Amino acid sequence: MFGKLLGLFGQDLAMDLGTANTLLYTKKDGIVLNEPSVVAIDNDRNSVLAVGKEAKEFLGRTPQRIRAIRPMKDGVIADFEVTKQMIAFFIKKVITGFSLAKPNIVICVPTGITQVEKRAVIESAQQAGARDVRLVEEPMAAAIGADLPIHQPMGNMVVDIGGGTTEVAVISLSAIAYAESVRVAGDAMNMAVQRYFQEEFKLLIGENMSERIKIKIGSAHPLTETLSMDVSGKDMVTGTPKSVLVTDGHVREALADPVKAIIMAVRKSLEKTPPELAGDIAENGLLLAGGGALLKGLDTLITKETNLHVVIDSDPLTTVVRGTGRTLDDRKFFSKVYIN
């Protein structure tokens, strides 16, 4: 009875617990938090120094006693204790008022997640202060967020490119008819850029710098005008600071392998899709969501490789959390989309 009473005061939350960023959504206010999934820890005291945006600034800049950790890897929990502390920090940040009331949380997860990984997500959320935890698959959440007719007997294809995983799914009748999950996405692109700079320019650059390069001049398909930027790092030969001017062509070459892996996942999904659903996809096209959808020219390249019309969601970075949040509005209506 006391638990039910607390539930009346509790706030329902939707969480996109991503490899790169964590987003929180409430029924009342929409998206209330969007911060990097990074935690900075003091090794001497074994205590949390910073979480989110502040901790991300620490990456590659910490003294020996401080570690900046990404507790999520490939869309799943890599460090249970740190993830628990991160979730607790974010929940406290957005929930004000009656502190005894524990929130109900819906969390989105990759389609290829194992039972052990599911358990880890649920337990970390419960130990961080959640009362009831539900899971929904990321492509399904993206489809709901983009207002696709998921309840109809019609094939809809979603390609969700996050930080750790790319999820390709064909959805019909509130269920995933076929899914392909590859652990190649935004983080793999950043690492590919770092490797390219080491091999091509003998220049060491940090994770934050490689992400900035990708966002500013990265592309999957040749652009109409050339983009360029100065990149600073450390010369591998002399060990001194060095700066080089690079163009979008360099970065496109660097991103070729991860982009090819994403295209292959799309093509494989189309090959495995039943004919009737494939016909629907040919008519409706596919939805591109997640941060990777913002890579310039990716929609053009997918169209060229598959002959499909590609629609990029209006705000691809928040598609998944918006869809997860919409399931809070009518849990009974969306009950079929929960996977636990």
C-alpha positions in Angstrom: 0.0 0.0 0.0 2.8 2.4 0.9 4.5 1.6 -2.4 1.4 2.4 -4.3 1.0 5.7 -2.4 4.6 6.6 -3.3 3.8 5.7 -6.9 1.2 8.5 -6.9 4.0 11.0 -6.1 6.6 9.4 -8.3 7.6 10.8 -11.6 7.7 8.5 -14.7 10.9 8.8 -16.7 12.1 7.6 -20.1 15.8 7.1 -20.5 18.0 6.7 -23.6 21.0 5.2 -21.9 23.4 5.6 -24.8 27.1 4.9 -25.3 27.8 8.6 -26.2 24.9 10.5 -24.5 22.2 9.8 -21.9 18.9 11.6 -22.3 16.0 11.8 -19.9 12.4 12.6 -20.7 9.4 13.3 -18.4 5.7 13.3 -19.4 5.3 16.8 -18.1 8.4 18.6 -19.5 9.6 16.4 -22.4 13.4 16.1 -22.7 14.9 17.4 -19.4 18.5 16.1 -19.7 20.9 15.5 -22.5 24.4 14.9 -21.3 27.5 12.8 -22.3 27.7 9.3 -20.7 31.0 10.0 -19.0 32.0 9.9 -15.3 35.2 11.3 -13.8 36.5 9.4 -10.8 39.1 10.3 -8.2 41.3 7.2 -7.8 42.7 8.2 -4.4 39.3 8.7 -2.8 37.4 6.3 -5.1 34.7 9.0 -5.4 32.9 10.6 -8.3 34.2 14.0 -9.2 32.0 14.9 -12.2 29.3 13.4 -14.4 28.1 14.3 -17.9 29.2 17.5 -19.7 31.7 18.5 -17.1 33.3 14.9 -17.0 33.5 14.9 -20.8 35.9 17.9 -20.7 38.2 15.7 -18.6 38.7 13.1 -21.4 42.4 13.0 -22.4 43.2 15.8 -20.0 43.3 14.1 -16.6 46.2 13.8 -14.2 47.1 10.3 -13.0 44.8 10.3 -9.9 41.7 11.1 -12.0 40.0 8.7 -14.5 37.4 9.8 -17.0 35.3 6.7 -17.8 32.7 5.9 -20.4 30.7 3.2 -18.5 28.7 2.2 -21.6 30.3 0.3 -24.4 28.6 -0.8 -27.7 25.2 0.2 -26.2 25.5 -2.0 -23.1 26.9 -1.6 -19.6 30.7 -2.1 -19.4 31.1 -0.9 -15.8 28.2 -1.7 -13.6 29.1 0.3 -10.5 30.0 3.5 -12.4 26.8 3.2 -14.6 24.7 2.9 -11.4 26.3 6.1 -10.0 25.8 7.9 -13.3 22.1 7.0 -13.5 21.5 8.0 -9.9 23.2 11.3 -10.5 21.1 12.0 -13.6 17.8 10.9 -11.9 18.6 13.2 -8.9 19.3 16.1 -11.2 15.9 15.9 -12.9 13.6 14.8 -10.1 12.7 17.4 -7.5 10.1 17.3 -4.8 9.1 14.3 -2.7 12.4 12.5 -2.4 10.9 9.2 -1.1 9.0 8.7 -4.3 10.8 6.4 -6.7 10.3 6.9 -10.4 9.0 4.3 -12.9 11.6 4.2 -15.8 11.4 3.0 -19.4 14.9 2.5 -20.8 15.7 1.8 -24.4 18.3 -0.9 -25.3 19.9 -2.4 -28.5 18.1 -5.2 -30.3 21.0 -7.6 -29.9 21.1 -7.3 -26.1 21.6 -10.5 -24.1 19.6 -11.6 -21.0 22.7 -10.9 -18.9 23.0 -7.4 -20.4 19.2 -6.8 -19.9 19.5 -7.8 -16.2 22.5 -5.4 -15.8 20.4 -2.4 -17.1 17.4 -3.2 -14.9 19.5 -3.8 -11.8 21.6 -0.7 -12.3 18.4 1.4 -12.7 16.8 -0.2 -9.6 19.9 0.3 -7.5 20.0 3.9 -8.7 16.5 4.6 -7.3 14.0 3.3 -9.9 10.9 1.6 -8.7 9.7 -0.2 -11.8 12.0 -0.6 -14.9 10.7 -1.5 -18.4 12.8 -2.0 -21.5 12.1 -1.1 -25.1 14.3 -1.8 -28.2 15.9 1.3 -29.7 14.6 0.9 -33.3 11.1 0.5 -32.0 11.5 3.6 -29.8 12.8 5.5 -32.9 9.8 4.4 -34.9 7.4 5.6 -32.2 9.4 8.9 -31.9 9.1 9.5 -35.6 5.3 8.8 -35.6 5.6 5.7 -37.9 2.4 3.6 -38.0 4.0 0.7 -36.0 0.6 -0.9 -35.0 -0.4 -1.4 -38.6 0.3 -4.6 -40.7 2.8 -2.6 -42.8 6.6 -2.8 -43.0 8.6 0.2 -41.7 12.4 0.2 -41.8 14.4 2.1 -39.2 18.2 2.7 -39.1 19.3 4.0 -35.8 23.0 5.0 -35.7 24.0 5.7 -32.1 27.3 6.0 -30.3 28.1 2.3 -29.9 25.7 0.4 -32.2 23.8 0.7 -35.4 20.4 -0.9 -35.3 18.6 -1.8 -38.5 15.0 -3.1 -38.0 11.9 -3.8 -39.9 8.8 -3.2 -37.8 5.3 -4.4 -38.4 2.3 -4.9 -36.0 4.1 -3.5 -32.9 6.9 -6.0 -33.3 10.3 -6.3 -34.9 10.0 -8.6 -37.9 13.8 -8.6 -38.6 16.7 -6.8 -36.9 20.4 -6.4 -37.6 22.6 -4.9 -34.9 26.2 -4.0 -35.7 28.6 -2.6 -33.1 29.8 0.0 -35.5 28.5 3.6 -35.1 29.6 7.0 -33.9 32.4 5.8 -31.6 33.9 3.6 -34.3 33.8 6.6 -36.7 35.7 8.7 -34.1 38.3 5.9 -33.7 38.6 5.6 -37.5 39.4 9.3 -37.7 42.0 9.0 -35.0 43.7 6.0 -36.7 43.7 7.8 -40.1 45.4 10.9 -38.6 48.1 8.6 -37.0 48.8 6.8 -40.3 48.4 9.6 -42.8 49.7 12.7 -40.9 51.7 11.0 -38.0 49.5 13.1 -35.7 48.0 12.0 -32.4 44.6 13.5 -31.7 42.2 13.0 -28.8 38.7 11.6 -28.7 37.0 15.0 -28.4 39.0 16.4 -31.3 38.2 13.4 -33.6 34.5 13.9 -32.8 34.7 17.6 -33.6 36.3 16.8 -37.0 33.6 14.2 -37.8 30.8 16.7 -37.0 32.3 19.7 -38.7 33.7 18.3 -42.0 32.9 14.5 -42.0 30.8 13.1 -44.8 29.8 9.8 -46.4 29.4 11.0 -49.9 31.2 13.8 -51.9 29.9 17.2 -51.1 29.1 20.1 -53.5 31.6 22.4 -51.8 34.9 21.5 -50.1 35.1 21.8 -46.3 38.3 22.2 -44.4 39.6 22.8 -40.9 42.9 23.1 -38.9 43.5 20.1 -36.6 45.9 20.3 -33.7 47.5 17.4 -32.0 50.9 15.9 -31.1 53.5 15.0 -33.7 54.2 11.2 -33.4 57.8 11.6 -34.5 59.0 14.7 -32.6 56.5 14.6 -29.7 55.8 18.4 -30.2 52.5 20.1 -30.8 51.5 20.2 -34.5 48.7 21.5 -36.7 47.5 20.3 -40.1 44.9 21.5 -42.5 42.5 18.8 -43.6 39.6 18.6 -46.0 36.3 16.7 -46.1 38.0 14.3 -48.6 40.5 13.2 -45.9 37.7 12.5 -43.4 35.5 10.7 -45.9 38.5 8.4 -46.6 38.9 7.9 -42.8 35.2 7.0 -42.4 35.0 4.7 -45.4 35.1 1.4 -43.4 32.5 2.2 -40.6 30.2 3.7 -43.3 30.6 0.6 -45.4 29.7 -1.6 -42.4 26.5 0.4 -41.8 25.5 0.1 -45.5 26.2 -3.7 -45.4 23.9 -4.0 -42.4 21.1 -2.2 -44.3 21.5 -4.4 -47.3 21.6 -7.6 -45.3 18.3 -6.5 -43.6 16.7 -5.9 -46.9 17.8 -9.3 -48.2 16.3 -11.0 -45.1 13.0 -9.1 -45.1 9.9 -11.0 -46.3 8.7 -9.9 -49.8 5.5 -8.2 -48.6 7.3 -6.1 -46.1 10.1 -5.3 -48.6 7.4 -4.0 -50.9 6.1 -1.7 -48.1 9.7 -0.4 -47.5 10.2 0.2 -51.2 7.1 2.4 -51.1 7.6 4.1 -47.7 11.4 4.4 -47.7 13.5 4.1 -44.5 13.9 6.3 -41.5 17.4 7.4 -40.4 17.7 8.3 -36.7 20.4 8.7 -34.0 23.4 11.0 -34.0 25.0 9.2 -37.0 22.1 10.3 -39.2 23.6 13.8 -39.1 26.7 12.6 -41.0 26.6 14.6 -44.2 25.7 12.7 -47.3 24.8 9.5 -45.5 21.2 9.6 -46.8 22.5 10.2 -50.3 24.8 7.2 -50.1 22.1 4.9 -48.7 19.8 5.9 -51.5 22.5 5.2 -54.1 23.3 1.8 -52.6 19.7 0.6 -52.0 17.5 2.7 -54.4 15.3 3.5 -51.3 14.0 6.9 -50.3 15.6 8.0 -47.1 13.9 10.2 -44.5 16.0 11.8 -41.7 14.0 12.5 -38.6 13.5 16.2 -37.7 15.7 15.8 -34.6 17.6 12.5 -35.0 19.6 12.9 -31.7 16.3 12.8 -29.7 14.1 10.4 -31.8 14.8 7.4 -29.5 14.1 9.2 -26.2 11.0 10.9 -27.6 9.6 7.5 -28.7 10.5 5.9 -25.3 8.8 8.9 -23.6 5.6 8.4 -25.7 5.2 4.9 -24.3 4.8 6.5 -20.9 1.6 8.3 -22.1 -0.3 5.2 -22.6 1.4 2.1 -21.2 -1.5 -0.2 -22.1 -1.6 0.9 -25.7 2.2 0.4 -26.0 2.4 -2.7 -23.8 3.4 -4.9 -26.8 6.6 -2.9 -27.4 8.1 -3.7 -24.0 10.6 -6.6 -24.0 10.6 -7.5 -20.3 
